């Protein structure tokens, strides 16, 4: 901030960057279409990589101009003309395939908040572990490119454990025309109130972009906070209802017709205490002197706990927090079944954390593999991937129409366009 | 409250220094250099500046068996804001946390100029 105040020109640039970060928009976005050519700072880690940052009409998810006969206007890597039929490839391969994007309005779990355990484990610390710290900081300690909704890459960094699976990857695999069409509008601390503002950074044009499947997934912050009187700061069902109705009304003004909104309920965070409390935290492994119960109490004492309600030794409080979370999930479920909107349909599904844990344990895994080791709170990489698989299966079984049909031209697209320009 | 995230960050860093010295059987001073050496260049410089100022206090207190919680109180990153009790991540030092904090603060008074520089920066 001192540097910003030194020169008049710098001050304006600093203010512009600060404004973009506060609005969760890409910092480098010359044509202001909401998509960027760099990865961090809300760039392509969060939203499909722009293939021309000088023209706003060219971006992921755009309906192709003249079927991309001459250039790739929607960044899906498909363009040009088939010499045999004389028709554009985009028309041949994507014309009848009903392309759809994937979006997320979410919280730190949706953004995949993750602090590598190697950063706080002295026995395994090393030079390689911190090599990407600037990139990670530029992404707000979130890893959206490996998240369960918009993840698209498997990183081989020594601080990454697990694999990537996501709704976007699966929808892309189903129809390669959807390549790069993802937007992760998840924000650390996101709840039903501030999501009304966060939703404004979703980039979708009702007439010139394709429809999208938008996930509304706020799994805890409406009941989680670090206040000593935590219950007083939990969202009530009445306020939740009002907040969500505002968001739904706004989305009807930005989502293209034919879109779908998948609302997920809140998590039941009692698993945190149940599986973590007696285990050693990485900071306490060497001497066996800090458990997660100690960490939770410490964060609560400093009033910086992400969730006093569930990260607590008080069973009554943990149960109350789960009851409130269930009541808020019920609000979402009721809204999904009663509200209708012009441009999208709403579907509700529970955030089935218990089911995912049970399936993982049945495969021989441990419940704590699914919880971030450093904060003892967020879903881990493995959890993100398993939740993505569960969500996909649930959608296939219950709302298959949302996912569209498999594109019969996928193999031809692969042969002609390879990795479609990558991500 | 009580230093919040600054306190937590300090406690983690001091704890890592303490544990690195144990893992590699080296002095606290060497462990601090090691920790800074792990960081990319742009952070390495800031880290070295930090240990230049805070290092002597950290070395003195850890060598005398104080806990990271007490050290961070002495470094003023952690505070005790009434009516809140002091916060601790690690087990009680000898004589209890409050005694450990008092002892550490007294000992850190030898380094008044370092503490002043920490506050300023």
Interface residues (C-beta under 8 A of the other chain):
Chain A: X120 X122 X123 X125 X126 X127 X129 X130 X131 X133 X134 X283 X286 X287 X289 X290 X294 X295 X298 X299 X301 X302 X303 X304
Chain B: X1 X2 X3 X4 X5 X7 X8 X12 X15 X16 X19 X20 X22 X23 X35 X37 X38 X39 X40 X42 X43 X84 X85 X87 X88 X89 X90 X91
